[in-house]
Amino acid sequence: MTIRIAESGLPEALGEDREGLLRLSLKLDAAATGASGVLLLAGGPALAGALGAPAGLPRPVGAFLAAYAAAIWLAGSRPRAVRPAARAAVALNLLWVADSIALLAAGWFPLTGPGVAFVVAQAVAVALFADLQLLGLRRARPAIG
């Protein structure tokens, strides 16, 4: 088997599925997002109190995250990754990061220390997923020449 080093520095076997990283990044995003959604749905008001968020916030956000995770998992599970869905995931992930920063900067909620840490940690994770998805989109482009 012939091995070459791809632009990203990752080994890539010639003829390898060029969308593998994109599908993997979508599935990882879906798994983490789904876990967060389930946590917020199950924890509800108790979790809100610990984080300093309004009691009615965790469940609707958890439901949104669970639905988003299902859609992203579906896109990543297809034999050929759906690039428009991946681009939408990147855009939504970057919007989530921007909103997280705005939430902290504007002080919209009286977050506790653990609440601030939770918002920062999830924003960093979401930014990393967006970056990984962008890398996957670049690698999935057809080879030129």
Chimera marker file (.cmm) of the C-alpha trace (Angstrom):
<marker_set name="trace">
<marker id="1" x="0.000" y="0.000" z="0.000" r="1" g="1" b="0" radius="0.5"/>
<marker id="2" x="1.330" y="3.412" z="-0.919" r="1" g="1" b="0" radius="0.5"/>
<marker id="3" x="1.136" y="6.061" z="1.780" r="1" g="1" b="0" radius="0.5"/>
<marker id="4" x="1.404" y="9.811" z="1.277" r="1" g="1" b="0" radius="0.5"/>
<marker id="5" x="1.158" y="12.692" z="3.673" r="1" g="1" b="0" radius="0.5"/>
<marker id="6" x="-1.934" y="14.800" z="3.063" r="1" g="1" b="0" radius="0.5"/>
<marker id="7" x="-1.952" y="18.596" z="3.250" r="1" g="1" b="0" radius="0.5"/>
<marker id="8" x="-3.117" y="18.346" z="6.853" r="1" g="1" b="0" radius="0.5"/>
<marker id="9" x="-0.093" y="16.237" z="7.773" r="1" g="1" b="0" radius="0.5"/>
<marker id="10" x="-2.231" y="13.149" z="8.376" r="1" g="1" b="0" radius="0.5"/>
<marker id="11" x="-1.312" y="9.899" z="6.606" r="1" g="1" b="0" radius="0.5"/>
<marker id="12" x="-3.744" y="9.066" z="3.880" r="1" g="1" b="0" radius="0.5"/>
<marker id="13" x="-3.755" y="5.824" z="1.927" r="1" g="1" b="0" radius="0.5"/>
<marker id="14" x="-4.181" y="6.436" z="-1.777" r="1" g="1" b="0" radius="0.5"/>
<marker id="15" x="-7.752" y="5.737" z="-2.732" r="1" g="1" b="0" radius="0.5"/>
<marker id="16" x="-8.918" y="6.124" z="0.885" r="1" g="1" b="0" radius="0.5"/>
<marker id="17" x="-12.383" y="7.496" z="1.493" r="1" g="1" b="0" radius="0.5"/>
<marker id="18" x="-11.715" y="11.255" z="1.508" r="1" g="1" b="0" radius="0.5"/>
<marker id="19" x="-14.853" y="11.940" z="3.549" r="1" g="1" b="0" radius="0.5"/>
<marker id="20" x="-13.928" y="9.744" z="6.512" r="1" g="1" b="0" radius="0.5"/>
<marker id="21" x="-12.717" y="12.613" z="8.697" r="1" g="1" b="0" radius="0.5"/>
<marker id="22" x="-15.797" y="14.668" z="7.852" r="1" g="1" b="0" radius="0.5"/>
<marker id="23" x="-18.152" y="11.841" z="8.810" r="1" g="1" b="0" radius="0.5"/>
<marker id="24" x="-16.184" y="11.151" z="11.990" r="1" g="1" b="0" radius="0.5"/>
<marker id="25" x="-16.226" y="14.822" z="13.009" r="1" g="1" b="0" radius="0.5"/>
<marker id="26" x="-19.994" y="14.993" z="12.501" r="1" g="1" b="0" radius="0.5"/>
<marker id="27" x="-20.531" y="11.843" z="14.564" r="1" g="1" b="0" radius="0.5"/>
<marker id="28" x="-18.271" y="13.064" z="17.383" r="1" g="1" b="0" radius="0.5"/>
<marker id="29" x="-20.150" y="16.366" z="17.417" r="1" g="1" b="0" radius="0.5"/>
<marker id="30" x="-23.466" y="14.498" z="17.489" r="1" g="1" b="0" radius="0.5"/>
<marker id="31" x="-22.368" y="12.241" z="20.351" r="1" g="1" b="0" radius="0.5"/>
<marker id="32" x="-21.133" y="15.109" z="22.531" r="1" g="1" b="0" radius="0.5"/>
<marker id="33" x="-24.100" y="17.320" z="21.681" r="1" g="1" b="0" radius="0.5"/>
<marker id="34" x="-26.539" y="14.486" z="22.325" r="1" g="1" b="0" radius="0.5"/>
<marker id="35" x="-24.933" y="13.779" z="25.698" r="1" g="1" b="0" radius="0.5"/>
<marker id="36" x="-25.231" y="17.463" z="26.635" r="1" g="1" b="0" radius="0.5"/>
<marker id="37" x="-28.847" y="17.498" z="25.488" r="1" g="1" b="0" radius="0.5"/>
<marker id="38" x="-29.728" y="14.444" z="27.563" r="1" g="1" b="0" radius="0.5"/>
<marker id="39" x="-27.939" y="15.933" z="30.585" r="1" g="1" b="0" radius="0.5"/>
<marker id="40" x="-29.922" y="19.167" z="30.272" r="1" g="1" b="0" radius="0.5"/>
<marker id="41" x="-33.202" y="17.323" z="29.712" r="1" g="1" b="0" radius="0.5"/>
<marker id="42" x="-32.654" y="15.003" z="32.671" r="1" g="1" b="0" radius="0.5"/>
<marker id="43" x="-31.125" y="17.598" z="35.009" r="1" g="1" b="0" radius="0.5"/>
<marker id="44" x="-33.611" y="20.352" z="34.296" r="1" g="1" b="0" radius="0.5"/>
<marker id="45" x="-34.196" y="22.843" z="37.101" r="1" g="1" b="0" radius="0.5"/>
<marker id="46" x="-31.707" y="21.213" z="39.486" r="1" g="1" b="0" radius="0.5"/>
<marker id="47" x="-28.911" y="21.732" z="36.974" r="1" g="1" b="0" radius="0.5"/>
<marker id="48" x="-30.115" y="25.285" z="36.310" r="1" g="1" b="0" radius="0.5"/>
<marker id="49" x="-29.743" y="26.119" z="40.005" r="1" g="1" b="0" radius="0.5"/>
<marker id="50" x="-26.204" y="24.789" z="40.137" r="1" g="1" b="0" radius="0.5"/>
<marker id="51" x="-25.230" y="26.744" z="37.012" r="1" g="1" b="0" radius="0.5"/>
<marker id="52" x="-27.092" y="29.948" z="37.848" r="1" g="1" b="0" radius="0.5"/>
<marker id="53" x="-29.357" y="29.737" z="34.782" r="1" g="1" b="0" radius="0.5"/>
<marker id="54" x="-33.127" y="30.312" z="34.761" r="1" g="1" b="0" radius="0.5"/>
<marker id="55" x="-35.028" y="27.177" z="35.821" r="1" g="1" b="0" radius="0.5"/>
<marker id="56" x="-36.961" y="27.019" z="32.541" r="1" g="1" b="0" radius="0.5"/>
<marker id="57" x="-33.868" y="27.126" z="30.305" r="1" g="1" b="0" radius="0.5"/>
<marker id="58" x="-32.194" y="23.673" z="30.467" r="1" g="1" b="0" radius="0.5"/>
<marker id="59" x="-35.040" y="21.539" z="29.112" r="1" g="1" b="0" radius="0.5"/>
<marker id="60" x="-35.771" y="23.532" z="25.923" r="1" g="1" b="0" radius="0.5"/>
<marker id="61" x="-32.039" y="23.870" z="25.241" r="1" g="1" b="0" radius="0.5"/>
<marker id="62" x="-31.621" y="20.137" z="25.897" r="1" g="1" b="0" radius="0.5"/>
<marker id="63" x="-34.441" y="19.316" z="23.478" r="1" g="1" b="0" radius="0.5"/>
<marker id="64" x="-32.856" y="21.528" z="20.813" r="1" g="1" b="0" radius="0.5"/>
<marker id="65" x="-29.454" y="19.897" z="21.348" r="1" g="1" b="0" radius="0.5"/>
<marker id="66" x="-30.937" y="16.389" z="21.152" r="1" g="1" b="0" radius="0.5"/>
<marker id="67" x="-32.693" y="17.213" z="17.860" r="1" g="1" b="0" radius="0.5"/>
<marker id="68" x="-29.555" y="18.869" z="16.465" r="1" g="1" b="0" radius="0.5"/>
<marker id="69" x="-27.475" y="15.842" z="17.485" r="1" g="1" b="0" radius="0.5"/>
<marker id="70" x="-29.864" y="13.472" z="15.686" r="1" g="1" b="0" radius="0.5"/>
<marker id="71" x="-29.673" y="15.536" z="12.490" r="1" g="1" b="0" radius="0.5"/>
<marker id="72" x="-25.880" y="15.749" z="12.590" r="1" g="1" b="0" radius="0.5"/>
<marker id="73" x="-25.578" y="12.020" z="13.327" r="1" g="1" b="0" radius="0.5"/>
<marker id="74" x="-27.766" y="11.288" z="10.318" r="1" g="1" b="0" radius="0.5"/>
<marker id="75" x="-25.597" y="13.459" z="8.070" r="1" g="1" b="0" radius="0.5"/>
<marker id="76" x="-22.431" y="11.793" z="9.346" r="1" g="1" b="0" radius="0.5"/>
<marker id="77" x="-23.862" y="8.290" z="8.964" r="1" g="1" b="0" radius="0.5"/>
<marker id="78" x="-24.530" y="8.514" z="5.255" r="1" g="1" b="0" radius="0.5"/>
<marker id="79" x="-22.181" y="6.611" z="2.918" r="1" g="1" b="0" radius="0.5"/>
<marker id="80" x="-21.237" y="9.982" z="1.442" r="1" g="1" b="0" radius="0.5"/>
<marker id="81" x="-21.219" y="12.847" z="3.921" r="1" g="1" b="0" radius="0.5"/>
<marker id="82" x="-23.704" y="15.566" z="3.136" r="1" g="1" b="0" radius="0.5"/>
<marker id="83" x="-21.493" y="18.605" z="2.630" r="1" g="1" b="0" radius="0.5"/>
<marker id="84" x="-24.276" y="21.213" z="2.891" r="1" g="1" b="0" radius="0.5"/>
<marker id="85" x="-25.233" y="19.694" z="6.254" r="1" g="1" b="0" radius="0.5"/>
<marker id="86" x="-21.596" y="19.778" z="7.348" r="1" g="1" b="0" radius="0.5"/>
<marker id="87" x="-21.280" y="23.428" z="6.326" r="1" g="1" b="0" radius="0.5"/>
<marker id="88" x="-24.492" y="24.171" z="8.247" r="1" g="1" b="0" radius="0.5"/>
<marker id="89" x="-23.045" y="22.355" z="11.285" r="1" g="1" b="0" radius="0.5"/>
<marker id="90" x="-19.925" y="24.525" z="11.114" r="1" g="1" b="0" radius="0.5"/>
<marker id="91" x="-22.031" y="27.693" z="10.860" r="1" g="1" b="0" radius="0.5"/>
<marker id="92" x="-24.306" y="26.665" z="13.740" r="1" g="1" b="0" radius="0.5"/>
<marker id="93" x="-21.330" y="25.634" z="15.865" r="1" g="1" b="0" radius="0.5"/>
<marker id="94" x="-19.643" y="29.000" z="15.291" r="1" g="1" b="0" radius="0.5"/>
<marker id="95" x="-22.920" y="30.774" z="16.098" r="1" g="1" b="0" radius="0.5"/>
<marker id="96" x="-23.148" y="28.750" z="19.335" r="1" g="1" b="0" radius="0.5"/>
<marker id="97" x="-19.617" y="29.827" z="20.279" r="1" g="1" b="0" radius="0.5"/>
<marker id="98" x="-20.392" y="33.485" z="19.519" r="1" g="1" b="0" radius="0.5"/>
<marker id="99" x="-23.602" y="33.304" z="21.548" r="1" g="1" b="0" radius="0.5"/>
<marker id="100" x="-21.731" y="31.689" z="24.443" r="1" g="1" b="0" radius="0.5"/>
<marker id="101" x="-19.210" y="34.523" z="24.425" r="1" g="1" b="0" radius="0.5"/>
<marker id="102" x="-22.029" y="37.082" z="24.238" r="1" g="1" b="0" radius="0.5"/>
<marker id="103" x="-23.843" y="35.380" z="27.130" r="1" g="1" b="0" radius="0.5"/>
<marker id="104" x="-20.752" y="35.675" z="29.312" r="1" g="1" b="0" radius="0.5"/>
<marker id="105" x="-19.799" y="39.182" z="28.190" r="1" g="1" b="0" radius="0.5"/>
<marker id="106" x="-23.302" y="40.627" z="28.568" r="1" g="1" b="0" radius="0.5"/>
<marker id="107" x="-24.027" y="38.859" z="31.849" r="1" g="1" b="0" radius="0.5"/>
<marker id="108" x="-27.482" y="37.779" z="30.662" r="1" g="1" b="0" radius="0.5"/>
<marker id="109" x="-27.757" y="35.293" z="33.549" r="1" g="1" b="0" radius="0.5"/>
<marker id="110" x="-26.277" y="35.347" z="37.059" r="1" g="1" b="0" radius="0.5"/>
<marker id="111" x="-24.092" y="32.302" z="36.355" r="1" g="1" b="0" radius="0.5"/>
<marker id="112" x="-22.254" y="30.625" z="39.197" r="1" g="1" b="0" radius="0.5"/>
<marker id="113" x="-18.583" y="29.654" z="38.933" r="1" g="1" b="0" radius="0.5"/>
<marker id="114" x="-19.552" y="26.173" z="37.684" r="1" g="1" b="0" radius="0.5"/>
<marker id="115" x="-22.001" y="27.845" z="35.272" r="1" g="1" b="0" radius="0.5"/>
<marker id="116" x="-19.273" y="30.011" z="33.757" r="1" g="1" b="0" radius="0.5"/>
<marker id="117" x="-16.958" y="26.987" z="33.549" r="1" g="1" b="0" radius="0.5"/>
<marker id="118" x="-19.706" y="24.967" z="31.828" r="1" g="1" b="0" radius="0.5"/>
<marker id="119" x="-20.325" y="27.700" z="29.229" r="1" g="1" b="0" radius="0.5"/>
<marker id="120" x="-16.605" y="28.137" z="28.555" r="1" g="1" b="0" radius="0.5"/>
<marker id="121" x="-15.929" y="24.383" z="28.328" r="1" g="1" b="0" radius="0.5"/>
<marker id="122" x="-18.777" y="23.704" z="25.943" r="1" g="1" b="0" radius="0.5"/>
<marker id="123" x="-17.857" y="26.742" z="23.794" r="1" g="1" b="0" radius="0.5"/>
<marker id="124" x="-14.272" y="25.489" z="23.482" r="1" g="1" b="0" radius="0.5"/>
<marker id="125" x="-15.483" y="21.973" z="22.612" r="1" g="1" b="0" radius="0.5"/>
<marker id="126" x="-17.933" y="23.322" z="20.025" r="1" g="1" b="0" radius="0.5"/>
<marker id="127" x="-15.188" y="25.482" z="18.465" r="1" g="1" b="0" radius="0.5"/>
<marker id="128" x="-12.976" y="22.396" z="18.211" r="1" g="1" b="0" radius="0.5"/>
<marker id="129" x="-15.793" y="20.472" z="16.502" r="1" g="1" b="0" radius="0.5"/>
<marker id="130" x="-16.232" y="23.326" z="14.001" r="1" g="1" b="0" radius="0.5"/>
<marker id="131" x="-12.484" y="23.305" z="13.312" r="1" g="1" b="0" radius="0.5"/>
<marker id="132" x="-12.438" y="19.525" z="12.846" r="1" g="1" b="0" radius="0.5"/>
<marker id="133" x="-15.439" y="19.743" z="10.516" r="1" g="1" b="0" radius="0.5"/>
<marker id="134" x="-13.725" y="22.453" z="8.449" r="1" g="1" b="0" radius="0.5"/>
<marker id="135" x="-10.653" y="20.243" z="8.172" r="1" g="1" b="0" radius="0.5"/>
<marker id="136" x="-12.903" y="17.347" z="7.138" r="1" g="1" b="0" radius="0.5"/>
<marker id="137" x="-14.579" y="19.511" z="4.500" r="1" g="1" b="0" radius="0.5"/>
<marker id="138" x="-11.180" y="20.515" z="3.094" r="1" g="1" b="0" radius="0.5"/>
<marker id="139" x="-9.981" y="16.919" z="2.986" r="1" g="1" b="0" radius="0.5"/>
<marker id="140" x="-13.216" y="15.809" z="1.336" r="1" g="1" b="0" radius="0.5"/>
<marker id="141" x="-12.656" y="18.050" z="-1.668" r="1" g="1" b="0" radius="0.5"/>
<marker id="142" x="-11.873" y="16.087" z="-4.798" r="1" g="1" b="0" radius="0.5"/>
<marker id="143" x="-8.170" y="15.839" z="-5.566" r="1" g="1" b="0" radius="0.5"/>
<marker id="144" x="-7.035" y="18.173" z="-8.341" r="1" g="1" b="0" radius="0.5"/>
<marker id="145" x="-4.865" y="16.704" z="-11.067" r="1" g="1" b="0" radius="0.5"/>
<link id1="1" id2="2" r="1" g="1" b="0" radius="0.2"/>
<link id1="2" id2="3" r="1" g="1" b="0" radius="0.2"/>
<link id1="3" id2="4" r="1" g="1" b="0" radius="0.2"/>
<link id1="4" id2="5" r="1" g="1" b="0" radius="0.2"/>
<link id1="5" id2="6" r="1" g="1" b="0" radius="0.2"/>
<link id1="6" id2="7" r="1" g="1" b="0" radius="0.2"/>
<link id1="7" id2="8" r="1" g="1" b="0" radius="0.2"/>
<link id1="8" id2="9" r="1" g="1" b="0" radius="0.2"/>
<link id1="9" id2="10" r="1" g="1" b="0" radius="0.2"/>
<link id1="10" id2="11" r="1" g="1" b="0" radius="0.2"/>
<link id1="11" id2="12" r="1" g="1" b="0" radius="0.2"/>
<link id1="12" id2="13" r="1" g="1" b="0" radius="0.2"/>
<link id1="13" id2="14" r="1" g="1" b="0" radius="0.2"/>
<link id1="14" id2="15" r="1" g="1" b="0" radius="0.2"/>
<link id1="15" id2="16" r="1" g="1" b="0" radius="0.2"/>
<link id1="16" id2="17" r="1" g="1" b="0" radius="0.2"/>
<link id1="17" id2="18" r="1" g="1" b="0" radius="0.2"/>
<link id1="18" id2="19" r="1" g="1" b="0" radius="0.2"/>
<link id1="19" id2="20" r="1" g="1" b="0" radius="0.2"/>
<link id1="20" id2="21" r="1" g="1" b="0" radius="0.2"/>
<link id1="21" id2="22" r="1" g="1" b="0" radius="0.2"/>
<link id1="22" id2="23" r="1" g="1" b="0" radius="0.2"/>
<link id1="23" id2="24" r="1" g="1" b="0" radius="0.2"/>
<link id1="24" id2="25" r="1" g="1" b="0" radius="0.2"/>
<link id1="25" id2="26" r="1" g="1" b="0" radius="0.2"/>
<link id1="26" id2="27" r="1" g="1" b="0" radius="0.2"/>
<link id1="27" id2="28" r="1" g="1" b="0" radius="0.2"/>
<link id1="28" id2="29" r="1" g="1" b="0" radius="0.2"/>
<link id1="29" id2="30" r="1" g="1" b="0" radius="0.2"/>
<link id1="30" id2="31" r="1" g="1" b="0" radius="0.2"/>
<link id1="31" id2="32" r="1" g="1" b="0" radius="0.2"/>
<link id1="32" id2="33" r="1" g="1" b="0" radius="0.2"/>
<link id1="33" id2="34" r="1" g="1" b="0" radius="0.2"/>
<link id1="34" id2="35" r="1" g="1" b="0" radius="0.2"/>
<link id1="35" id2="36" r="1" g="1" b="0" radius="0.2"/>
<link id1="36" id2="37" r="1" g="1" b="0" radius="0.2"/>
<link id1="37" id2="38" r="1" g="1" b="0" radius="0.2"/>
<link id1="38" id2="39" r="1" g="1" b="0" radius="0.2"/>
<link id1="39" id2="40" r="1" g="1" b="0" radius="0.2"/>
<link id1="40" id2="41" r="1" g="1" b="0" radius="0.2"/>
<link id1="41" id2="42" r="1" g="1" b="0" radius="0.2"/>
<link id1="42" id2="43" r="1" g="1" b="0" radius="0.2"/>
<link id1="43" id2="44" r="1" g="1" b="0" radius="0.2"/>
<link id1="44" id2="45" r="1" g="1" b="0" radius="0.2"/>
<link id1="45" id2="46" r="1" g="1" b="0" radius="0.2"/>
<link id1="46" id2="47" r="1" g="1" b="0" radius="0.2"/>
<link id1="47" id2="48" r="1" g="1" b="0" radius="0.2"/>
<link id1="48" id2="49" r="1" g="1" b="0" radius="0.2"/>
<link id1="49" id2="50" r="1" g="1" b="0" radius="0.2"/>
<link id1="50" id2="51" r="1" g="1" b="0" radius="0.2"/>
<link id1="51" id2="52" r="1" g="1" b="0" radius="0.2"/>
<link id1="52" id2="53" r="1" g="1" b="0" radius="0.2"/>
<link id1="53" id2="54" r="1" g="1" b="0" radius="0.2"/>
<link id1="54" id2="55" r="1" g="1" b="0" radius="0.2"/>
<link id1="55" id2="56" r="1" g="1" b="0" radius="0.2"/>
<link id1="56" id2="57" r="1" g="1" b="0" radius="0.2"/>
<link id1="57" id2="58" r="1" g="1" b="0" radius="0.2"/>
<link id1="58" id2="59" r="1" g="1" b="0" radius="0.2"/>
<link id1="59" id2="60" r="1" g="1" b="0" radius="0.2"/>
<link id1="60" id2="61" r="1" g="1" b="0" radius="0.2"/>
<link id1="61" id2="62" r="1" g="1" b="0" radius="0.2"/>
<link id1="62" id2="63" r="1" g="1" b="0" radius="0.2"/>
<link id1="63" id2="64" r="1" g="1" b="0" radius="0.2"/>
<link id1="64" id2="65" r="1" g="1" b="0" radius="0.2"/>
<link id1="65" id2="66" r="1" g="1" b="0" radius="0.2"/>
<link id1="66" id2="67" r="1" g="1" b="0" radius="0.2"/>
<link id1="67" id2="68" r="1" g="1" b="0" radius="0.2"/>
<link id1="68" id2="69" r="1" g="1" b="0" radius="0.2"/>
<link id1="69" id2="70" r="1" g="1" b="0" radius="0.2"/>
<link id1="70" id2="71" r="1" g="1" b="0" radius="0.2"/>
<link id1="71" id2="72" r="1" g="1" b="0" radius="0.2"/>
<link id1="72" id2="73" r="1" g="1" b="0" radius="0.2"/>
<link id1="73" id2="74" r="1" g="1" b="0" radius="0.2"/>
<link id1="74" id2="75" r="1" g="1" b="0" radius="0.2"/>
<link id1="75" id2="76" r="1" g="1" b="0" radius="0.2"/>
<link id1="76" id2="77" r="1" g="1" b="0" radius="0.2"/>
<link id1="77" id2="78" r="1" g="1" b="0" radius="0.2"/>
<link id1="78" id2="79" r="1" g="1" b="0" radius="0.2"/>
<link id1="79" id2="80" r="1" g="1" b="0" radius="0.2"/>
<link id1="80" id2="81" r="1" g="1" b="0" radius="0.2"/>
<link id1="81" id2="82" r="1" g="1" b="0" radius="0.2"/>
<link id1="82" id2="83" r="1" g="1" b="0" radius="0.2"/>
<link id1="83" id2="84" r="1" g="1" b="0" radius="0.2"/>
<link id1="84" id2="85" r="1" g="1" b="0" radius="0.2"/>
<link id1="85" id2="86" r="1" g="1" b="0" radius="0.2"/>
<link id1="86" id2="87" r="1" g="1" b="0" radius="0.2"/>
<link id1="87" id2="88" r="1" g="1" b="0" radius="0.2"/>
<link id1="88" id2="89" r="1" g="1" b="0" radius="0.2"/>
<link id1="89" id2="90" r="1" g="1" b="0" radius="0.2"/>
<link id1="90" id2="91" r="1" g="1" b="0" radius="0.2"/>
<link id1="91" id2="92" r="1" g="1" b="0" radius="0.2"/>
<link id1="92" id2="93" r="1" g="1" b="0" radius="0.2"/>
<link id1="93" id2="94" r="1" g="1" b="0" radius="0.2"/>
<link id1="94" id2="95" r="1" g="1" b="0" radius="0.2"/>
<link id1="95" id2="96" r="1" g="1" b="0" radius="0.2"/>
<link id1="96" id2="97" r="1" g="1" b="0" radius="0.2"/>
<link id1="97" id2="98" r="1" g="1" b="0" radius="0.2"/>
<link id1="98" id2="99" r="1" g="1" b="0" radius="0.2"/>
<link id1="99" id2="100" r="1" g="1" b="0" radius="0.2"/>
<link id1="100" id2="101" r="1" g="1" b="0" radius="0.2"/>
<link id1="101" id2="102" r="1" g="1" b="0" radius="0.2"/>
<link id1="102" id2="103" r="1" g="1" b="0" radius="0.2"/>
<link id1="103" id2="104" r="1" g="1" b="0" radius="0.2"/>
<link id1="104" id2="105" r="1" g="1" b="0" radius="0.2"/>
<link id1="105" id2="106" r="1" g="1" b="0" radius="0.2"/>
<link id1="106" id2="107" r="1" g="1" b="0" radius="0.2"/>
<link id1="107" id2="108" r="1" g="1" b="0" radius="0.2"/>
<link id1="108" id2="109" r="1" g="1" b="0" radius="0.2"/>
<link id1="109" id2="110" r="1" g="1" b="0" radius="0.2"/>
<link id1="110" id2="111" r="1" g="1" b="0" radius="0.2"/>
<link id1="111" id2="112" r="1" g="1" b="0" radius="0.2"/>
<link id1="112" id2="113" r="1" g="1" b="0" radius="0.2"/>
<link id1="113" id2="114" r="1" g="1" b="0" radius="0.2"/>
<link id1="114" id2="115" r="1" g="1" b="0" radius="0.2"/>
<link id1="115" id2="116" r="1" g="1" b="0" radius="0.2"/>
<link id1="116" id2="117" r="1" g="1" b="0" radius="0.2"/>
<link id1="117" id2="118" r="1" g="1" b="0" radius="0.2"/>
<link id1="118" id2="119" r="1" g="1" b="0" radius="0.2"/>
<link id1="119" id2="120" r="1" g="1" b="0" radius="0.2"/>
<link id1="120" id2="121" r="1" g="1" b="0" radius="0.2"/>
<link id1="121" id2="122" r="1" g="1" b="0" radius="0.2"/>
<link id1="122" id2="123" r="1" g="1" b="0" radius="0.2"/>
<link id1="123" id2="124" r="1" g="1" b="0" radius="0.2"/>
<link id1="124" id2="125" r="1" g="1" b="0" radius="0.2"/>
<link id1="125" id2="126" r="1" g="1" b="0" radius="0.2"/>
<link id1="126" id2="127" r="1" g="1" b="0" radius="0.2"/>
<link id1="127" id2="128" r="1" g="1" b="0" radius="0.2"/>
<link id1="128" id2="129" r="1" g="1" b="0" radius="0.2"/>
<link id1="129" id2="130" r="1" g="1" b="0" radius="0.2"/>
<link id1="130" id2="131" r="1" g="1" b="0" radius="0.2"/>
<link id1="131" id2="132" r="1" g="1" b="0" radius="0.2"/>
<link id1="132" id2="133" r="1" g="1" b="0" radius="0.2"/>
<link id1="133" id2="134" r="1" g="1" b="0" radius="0.2"/>
<link id1="134" id2="135" r="1" g="1" b="0" radius="0.2"/>
<link id1="135" id2="136" r="1" g="1" b="0" radius="0.2"/>
<link id1="136" id2="137" r="1" g="1" b="0" radius="0.2"/>
<link id1="137" id2="138" r="1" g="1" b="0" radius="0.2"/>
<link id1="138" id2="139" r="1" g="1" b="0" radius="0.2"/>
<link id1="139" id2="140" r="1" g="1" b="0" radius="0.2"/>
<link id1="140" id2="141" r="1" g="1" b="0" radius="0.2"/>
<link id1="141" id2="142" r="1" g="1" b="0" radius="0.2"/>
<link id1="142" id2="143" r="1" g="1" b="0" radius="0.2"/>
<link id1="143" id2="144" r="1" g="1" b="0" radius="0.2"/>
<link id1="144" id2="145" r="1" g="1" b="0" radius="0.2"/>
</marker_set>
